[in-house]
Amino acid sequence: MIGRIKRNQAVIQEPFCLPAEVVCPLCLRLIPQSQQDAHHLVPKSRGGVATVLLHRLCHRQIHALLTETQLARHYPSIEALSAHPEIIKFIDWVKDKPADLNATIRRSRDKGRL
């Protein structure tokens, strides 16, 4: 019979392991599991495949300030993002906040302008 469920298959369980502590490369704080976001250094719409794990707050700030075109052309690395003046101000503000902070991020009026 096609599509019949096999009920007596052995279930293989992987050994329990704690997730590794991940540090946000932008703000250099530990990222809780619930706050991890994968950021494409070059947006997928521009052909990017490489990702880095960032705090959700840092990730939202990047996309509030910069367009996909700006990210692809001028900010395709963490070093380039860290040199952006508004990102520097954000990092200075967030560095002493708790890792699980969930603050409101507003879109910049200057988004898209260089």
N, C-alpha and C positions, 0 to 999 in steps of 0.2 A: 504494500500500500504506500503510495507516494504521500509525503508530508506528515507521516506518522512521527510522533514525538518519542524519542528514546529516553526512557525514564531512569534507567539503571547505569548511566554514565558516571564515571568517577569525576568528582570536581577537584581540580588541582588548584590549590591556594598558594599564592606567593607568600614567602615569609614576610612578616610584618616588619616594616622599617619606617623610621621617622623621616619625614621630609627634611631635606637639607635646608639649613638656614640660607636664605637668599638675601643678598644686599642689593639695594637699588643703586645702580651705577650713577644715577643723577644726583640724588640727595645723600647717598651713602648711609642710609638707615636700613635696619632689618625690615623685610617685608613679610607681614603675616600671610599665611596661606590664603585667607579670604580677601586680601588686598592686592594680589598679584595680577598684573595685566601684561600681556605680551604686546610689545610695541614694534612695528615694522620700521626699521631705520629708514628705508626707502619705502613709501607706501606701496601696497600691493597693486594699486591702480597704475603705478608707474613702473611696475616690473620688479619690485623688491621682494626678497624672500627671507633675508636675515632678520631675526627678531631678538629682542632683549626683554628681560622681565623688569618691569618698573612698578613702583607704587601706583595704585589706581589714581591717586590724587596727582602725582607727577605726570602721568600719562594724559589725564584730562587737561592739565595746564598746557602741555605741549600743543594739543589740538585746539585749545582755546586761543592760542597766540599765533599759530602758524598754519598756513594752508598746505595742502599736499604738494603743490608745486614748490613752495619754499622748502619743505622738508626734503624733497628729492634733489633740488639744485644746490641748496646752501647748507643743509643740516643733516647729512646722511650718516652722522656718527654721534656718539655720546659726547665726544670732545667738542664738536661743533655746537651741539645743543647747549652744553655747559658754558659756552662763551657768549650766548645770546644775552643781552642786558636784562630783559624781562625775566628770563629763566634764572639768572643770577639773583635777582631780587626775590623771586619765589623760593629758591633754595635757601637763601638767608632767612626767610620767614619760616619755612617749614622744618628746618634742621633741628629745632628744639621741641617740636610738637610730637605727640604720641604717634606710634607707627600705625595705629588703627583709626586715625583721624579721618572723618568724613565731612569735609568742608565744601561749601558751594564755590564752584569755579565759574566765573563769568567770562563770556567771550569778549575779547579785546575789540575796541572800536577800530584799532589799527590793524586788525587781522588782514593780511594780504598786502600790506604796504611794507616796503623795505626801507 
